[in-house]
Amino acid sequence: MSISTNYIKIREQIPSDVTIVLSVKTRTVEQIEEAIGAGATDIGHNYVQEAGRMYNALNNKAAKVKWHMIGHLQTNKINKALRIFDVVQTVDSLEKAAAIDKRAERAGKEIIPVYIEINIGSEFSKAGIKPDEHEPFDEYMEKLAKDISALSHLRLAGLMTMGPRFGNPEDVRSYFRRTRRIFERIKGLDLPNVNMKYLSMGMTNSYRIAIEEGSNMIRIGSAIFGKRECDVEENGGTAIF
């Protein structure tokens, strides 16, 4: 099936209040143009430099969609990221949040929506805040949310997680459920400058389970564009998906 057909099919199958963020690293401009033509509204990228090239190549089509940073954001690339991305989903520390806030002020950005990235499975190979390193984790997350709420140019708008990758997507359900509980706990604090609107979890292999557990934002690549064996990372490594 075509990219357009794949996108429309998934869009029709999931609730209307669930946002689809297309994961587009290594994809071509032509592929993304087709997805935008089919109605895609949100684009997610892992790498700042590749996203910049893609943004420029799309010309006026780039402004028709919202751009999400969904990969690890290095501090020395924040300035470039703020020229491209509307949302940063991968804040993994107060230090990173403060660095984004400082550079947003310099760039004249009034407000940048951010999500806290949780590595809910405490996996060594993945980015994000690991619960195993910050127990009691609920209390840690509350404090982090309060600290971020004090930053002038950021608005905490949600949580993001990948969840462990299992052959059976059902096995990730408990991890998504725990992330939802943390999301609701922070939302219930009613903090200033915090609008906990988005729970970003679920990918091609797990988005159905994620939606059942409360996700209202899913990040999908291969279900739309087709499978890939590997992606070349921005800094020269290789990651298998």
Protein Blocks (a to p, Z undefined) as FASTA:
>chain_A
ZZklmmmmmmmmpcfklccdddfehiafklmmmmmmnopabdcdfbfklmmmmmmmnmmm
mmmpccddfbdcdfklmmmmmmmpmbdckbcbfklmmmmmmmmmmnopabdcddddddfk
opakbgcjdfklmccfklmmmmmmmmmmmpmkbccfbdcdebjadfblmlmmmmmmmmmm
mmmmmmmnopghiacfbcceddfklmmmmmmnopabdcdfklmnopafbdcdfkopacdZ
Z
